[in-house]
Amino acid sequence: MFYCTAEDIEIQLGKEPLIQLTNDNCEQNTIGTVVCEEAILYSSTLIDGYLRGRYNLPLNTHFPLLRVVAMDLSIYRLYSRRIMTEIPEVVCDAYKNAIKTLENLQKGIITLETQDNQTLQNGQYRTNKTELDRLFNKGRLSEY
């Protein structure tokens, strides 16, 4: 699942900067869709890596927070392909904030909320342990 689109990135960056970042053929004045899609794939894969284990993937609902994070990660990825271009500080800061947000989602400090303000239910943790495998089950704890 992709968390943002090329259109989202174009709205965020503007058409001309997106053309400069994605089009390797200087003669054409079009957005390099393959390059843009690869950046989106990178950001979506990175997001899934952070969310795996906390949420059941793929997510079936659209989450505005993940859209913003995916745009920030994708834009950073597009800038990082241009070796001779210095990445703007605002793009670097947005990337760092996106990673911090993903870390907080992974730790459960932040929870995902859908467009209609519904929070994804807790209890999405997955484990291979049974009650008997636990070091301190209810019976054991009552002994203390």
N, C-alpha and C positions, 0 to 999 in steps of 0.2 A: 504494500500500500504506500502511495506517495502522500506526503503530508502537505505539499504545496505544489503549485503549478508554475510553468514558465510565465504565465500571465501575472501571477502574484509577484514574481521577481521583477517583471517589467514595470509593474505599478510601483514597487518599492524603489527601484533603481532609476527608472526612466529608460526610454528606448535607446537613445544614443550610447549611454554607458554600457548597456547590456550588449549592444552590437559590438562595441570595442572589446568587451571581455570575452565574447563567444565566437566572433567571426575571425578566423585565421587568414581569410582571403581578403586582403585590404581593398580589392577592386569592387567587391560586392558590398552593398549597404543593407544587409539583412542579418537577423539574429541567427546565430549558429544553434539550431535546435538540438542537435546531438550533444553538443558541449553542455548546453543548459540542462538537458535531461540527465546527463551523467552527474552533474552537480546535485541535482535533485535526488537521484538514486543514492549518491553518497550520503546526503543528509538524512534521507529516510532510513537507510541501513544503519547509520550511526544512532539515530533515535531508537530504532528497534533494539539495538544492542543494549542500550541503557534501560529500556522498558522490559526487556525479556526477564522473566522470573517474577516480576511484580504484577504485570498485566498479561492477560491471555491475548496473544497476538495471532492473527492480525486484528487490530482494533476495528470494530464495525461502525463506530460513531466518529463524527468529525469533531475534533478538539481545536478550538481557536489558538490555544497556547502552543500546541505542536505545530500549527501552521506558521506562527511567527518564528519559532525556533528553527524550523526547516528553512525558512527564507533566510534567516541570519547565517545559518551554516552553509547554505548553497551560495550565497553572495560571497562569503569568505573564500569558499572553494574556487569560485570563478576568479577572484582576484589573485589567489595563490598560484594559478596557472601562468600568470604573467610575471615571469621572473624579473624583468627589468622595471616593473611597475611597483612602486611602494604602496603597500596596502594602507588606506586611510585609517587613522586612529579610531574613528567612529565604527568602522567595519570590524577592526580588531576587538574593540570593546564589546560590540554586539555578539561576536563569536564567543568571547570569554563568558559573557552573561548567558548565552545559550547553553554552553557546556555546564555552567554552574546550575542552571535550571534543570538540565537532564540529571545531574548528580542528585539534586534535591528531590526530583521525582523518583529516582531509583531508591533513595533512602526513605521515602514516604513523608518527607517534610512538606512537600507540595503534592496535592492530588489533582487528578485531571477532572475538568469540568466540561460538560458538553455545551453546545451552543444554546440549549434551552436551560442552562444552569443546573443540570443534574450532575451530581458527583458520581464517579464510577465507584461502585460498592467496594468496601474493604472486603477482605476475605479472598482476594485474588491471589494470595500467596500459594505457591505450590511446594509441596514437600513430599519426600518419599518415606516419612516417618509415620508410624502408627502410635497409638497411645501407649502400647507396650514398649516401644522403642525409646520413648522419652526418658531422659535421665531423671526428671522429677515429675511424675504424674500426680494426679490428685491424691491418690492413696498414699504415695510416698511423702508428699508435702504435709499431710495431716499427722504424720508421725513426729513432726517437729514442734 
